[in-house]
Amino acid sequence: MTKKREEGMDNRTKVLGGVGALLIVLSFIPYLGLLFGLAGFILLFIALKKASEAYKDRGIFKNFLKGFLVSFLGFLVAGIFAGFAVGAHRGGESSVLSVGFLVVAFLLFYVSTVVSVAFYRRALYSLADFTGNDLFMWAGRLFFWGGITTIIVIGSLVMWVGWVLLTVAFFTAEEKGKGEEQLIEREPRG
């Protein structure tokens, strides 16, 4: 069910969100990818903050922020455990210890991914409800199912398609005030 829209997304928010998501799509490019990804998330956070304020729903921004923080911290701690595994292996420790650290690193990575995409999905579902643009919902679904299937590697590709869809969703979102004009135009025809 679509929530009542009091104000739409302004053009600046659309562009910030679309360019941010596009930069995240391009973050796989060698050397520049890290910068693209960082800039993309910054632009996306600005756009989601503006959308949260426009729709008077703090959950859009907060859920996306929670997802990002869970993901970031999970990857950080998983990286530390992966480092322990490499250190244990190089230090001549038993391979059981190295494998144990790797298993813990993978589990931390996987669990943090699944939890973070659940928050992303929640934020994007809210955005879909407010904008009436189902592409936000589909991007959230692709993030969620991609996160769950990262265990079989294909999930990363599914999540990448989700970022592409999020890019399209922002660029095709209805601008502030245009939905009301369309409703007024349609009333006399009916």
N, C-alpha and C positions, 0 to 999 in steps of 0.2 A: 504494500500500500504506500503510495507516495504521500509524503508529508506536505503540508501547505507551505508554498514558497512565498515568503514575504519580499525577499530581494534575491536577485540572481547573482551570479558570479561576474564581477567586473572584468573588463578585457585584460587588465594588468595581471590579475590573478590567474586567468586562463593561460596567458603567455608564460608567466613564471612557472606554473605547474607543468605546462606542456614542455617547455625547454628543460626544466629540471628532470622530468621523466625521460626525455630524449637523451640528455647527458648520461643518465644512469644506463640507458640502453647501450650507449657507446662506451661504457666503462671497461669493456673487454679489450679495447685497443691497447696494444703494448705501449709502454712508457707513459702515455697520456691518460690511460684509463683511470688511474687512481685520482688524478686531478679532476677528470670528468665526473667520476662518481661522487667525489666530495662536493664539487660545485653543484652537481645535480641535486644532492640531498639538501644542501642549503637552500637552493631555489624552491625545491618542493616543500620544505618546511615553511618558508615564507608564504607560499601560496596556500598551504593548508591552514596556516594561522589566519590569513585573511578570509578564507572561506569559512572557518569556524566563527569568526566575528560577524561575517555577513549573514550567516544562517543562525546565529545565536545558539550554536551547539559546540561547546568546548570539547566534546567527546571526539570530534573529527580530528582535531590537532593532538589531543592528549593520547588517544589510542595509537596514532601513528608514531608519536614520540616514544610511547612505551614499547612498541614493537621494535623501533630502532635501537633503543637502549638495551633491551633484552638481547637482540641480535649482536650488537657491538660487544657487550660484556661477555656473552657466550663465546663469541669468536676469540676474544682476548684470552679468556681462561683456557679455552681449547688449545690455543696457540702455545700457552705456557706449558700445558701438559704434553703437547707434541715436542716442545723443546726439551722437556724432561726425558722423553723417550729417546731423542737423539743423543742427549748427554749420557744417559745410562748405557746406550749401545756403544758409544765411543769410549766411555770410561771402562769398558770391559765388564760391566755388570751382566747379569744373566739376561738372556733374551726374553724370559718370561716377564721381567720387570719392564723392559722396553715395550713389549706387546701390551702389557697392562696399561702403561701410560698412553699408548696409542688408542686403545679401546676407550679409555676414559675421555680422551680428547675427541674422538669421533662421537661418542654419546653426548657430550656437552654441546658439540657443534649441531648435532641433529635435533636435540631437544630445544635448544635456543632458537633454531630455525623454525621449528613447528610452532612454538609459543609466539615468536615475533610475527609470523605471517597470520596468525589468528588475530592479533591486534591490528595488523594492516587491513585484514578483511573487514573487521568491525568498522574501522574508520571509513573505508571505501564504500561499504554498504550504506552508511549514514549519508555520505556525499551523494550516492546514487538516489537515495530517498529525497534529498533536498533538491537536487538538480533535475530529477526525472530522466537522467541519462544512465541507462542500464549498462553502458560500457564501464562505468566505475565499479558496478557490482561484478561484472565479468572479470575485470582486472583483479578484484579481490578474491574471486573464486580461483583464478589461475595461480595467484600467489599462494593461497592456502593449499591447493592440491599439489602445486609444485613443491612447496615446502615438505609436505608429507612424503612425496616421491623422490626427494633428494637422496634417499637411501639407495635408490637404484639409478642414480645419476641423471636420468631423464628429467627429474624435477627441476634441475637448474635451467634447462631449456624451456620448460613450461613457465617458470617464473620470469624468464627473459621475455617470453611472449606476453606475459602479464604486464611488464613494463612498457612494451610497445603499445598494448591496448590502453594503458593508463595515459600514455602520451596522446593517443587519439582522443580519449575521453576528455582530456582537458581542452584540446583544441576544438572539439565539437560541442562543448558545453554551452548552454544557452547564456547569453549575456544579460546583465542586469537590465530589467525593464522590458526586454523583448518578449518575454512570455506573456506579459499582461497585454501588450499590444496585439499579439496573435489571438488571444482570447476575445478581445474586443472586436477584432475583425471577423472572427468566426460567428459571433452571436447573431448578426443580422442575416447571415446566410441560412441559418438553421431554422 
